[in-house]
Amino acid sequence: MNSKEPVNILLVDDQPAKLLSYEVILAPLGENLIKATSGREALDRLLRIDIAVVLIDVCMPDLDGFELAAMIHDHPRHRRAAIIFVSAVHMTDMDRLRGYEVGGADYVAVPIVPEILRARVSVFADLYRKTQQLERLNLELEDRVAERTAELEASTSRLQRSEEALRDSDRRKDEFLAMLSHELRNALAPMRNAIEIGRERVTPDRDLGWALDMLDRQIAHLTRLVDDLLDVSRITSGALEIQRERADLAEIVRAVVETIGPSLSDKHQSLHVALPTEPITLVADGVRVNQVLQNLLDNACKFTPEGGSVWMIVEREGGQVAIRVRDSGAGISAEELPLLFELFYQSRHAASSPNGGLGIGLSLARRLAEMHGGSLDASSEGKGRGSEFVVRLPLPVPASEVPPAPQPAADPVGTSAPMRILVVDDNRDSADSLARVLRRRGHEVRTAYDGAAAARTVDEHGADVVLLDIGLPGVNGYEVARQIRDAPGGDRVLVIAVTGWGQREDLDRSREAGFDAHLVKPVDLQALHRLMEQGSRAAIKEGVSARFTAPSL
């Protein structure tokens, strides 16, 4: 109903002459005028049409005006109709009160003043129109709200399904990466062992030595790629933890230089390292800081041409230590600098390089620095003008508030007395190659290729050390470890997990199963010999197995 649409006005009086006069007075309003000569006729009209205003004579035979008004007011359809009483007799206050009680809205006395009647009816008619419009608008609004609510519910349902699909996809991705790393590490382990065997040849061979060094570097590179992939997955899922302890920064730098040194030498690059005269001790995860610096130094080597220069400069900056890795290499364009730390981003130069990597190293390095409360930033004067990466880490709180760093074994690696060692792995190449390496170092070594055979071998022949894979067919490594611990004398056996599984939950399960340590393939043989040295000494001295450790993570 628009603002000009006429409404229905019901005129009720038992005198036709008065009805005619009402009709003449109200005609200028342009409304629909409907006449009734009795209360019953009025009710009949009211049952068939909607009425905006009812003009009722109070004194009518059969059904008077008050009774008719009460019936109109009680009907839900006409509850909003405005009722105007017309009376030719004097109305007392009690009469007026009665009229208001039955739904009356106004009174008009006879003789009627036409202008006043028209004005009052016009007001009530307009009010009715506006009320109807508001009701329609309210219904439309309710319909729109209901429609929008349905759309939002559908959108929310779609979002929930999408989130569930993303979580499921992320879970499958993590499972895939864990499985991929496990398989790759299983393949890399015998390769690393074969390199160690080749290096122990009695007759030196320069070409063979070069080939073995090259293979070792490439295996180390593949291992770092696998570790980086898993670390990115752990960070994005919030599963990566920082193990803080006191760490000598100079020792970390020396270890990084020792690792990357052969790559620098191969390209005839000069490395300049500058350390402060006073020692700098961090409260940090030394393994992760090493990982950050190794990534930066490795990148500097990759993207600096042969004969170029690389610098690693360590200096204090107030409450922080700054570690600058600078090179004279390819440099970085201004438009690429803001993108450098985005996951999987590779510069054009890196993408065309044979050793460009996966584009995750710098993103991972920055996140690790931030997890230590520090930062990692890059700068360059442009293409061909080198670049500089600066790691800033907070200096430690007073020494009394942090745990001391674990002290390395005092004995040199590989000088332990001969031990009885059992190597257990369903990958025969991995088991046999590691057994060969250990035999060449004077140990008595047996191999087993499944869990049941491993338990029998320990029971029949005994063992000082068991190097045990986790994912064995039949009886898995966790169950074998429990069986060893439950057997007489089992608490004196050093049981070390040697596996391709390296997630935090894998370490937790190893600890719960009774392993003394957890090494991830390909095994660092120096770390393995240190563990055997420490474990054997602890077992002899205390009669118990060594404290659980995971040096490779």
PyMOL commands that set and color helices and strands:
alter all, ss='L'
color gray80, all
select helices_A, chain A and resi 16-29+39-48+65-74+76-78+93-101+114-199+206-237+249-266+286-302+337-339+348-352+361-371+399-401+428-440+451-461+477-486+490-492+504-513+525-542
alter helices_A, ss='H'
color red, helices_A
select strands_A, chain A and resi 8-12+32-36+53-57+82-87+104-109+245-248+270-274+281-284+309-317+320-327+375-379+387-394+420-424+444-448+465-468+494-499+517-520
alter strands_A, ss='S'
color yellow, strands_A
deselect
rebuild
show_as cartoon
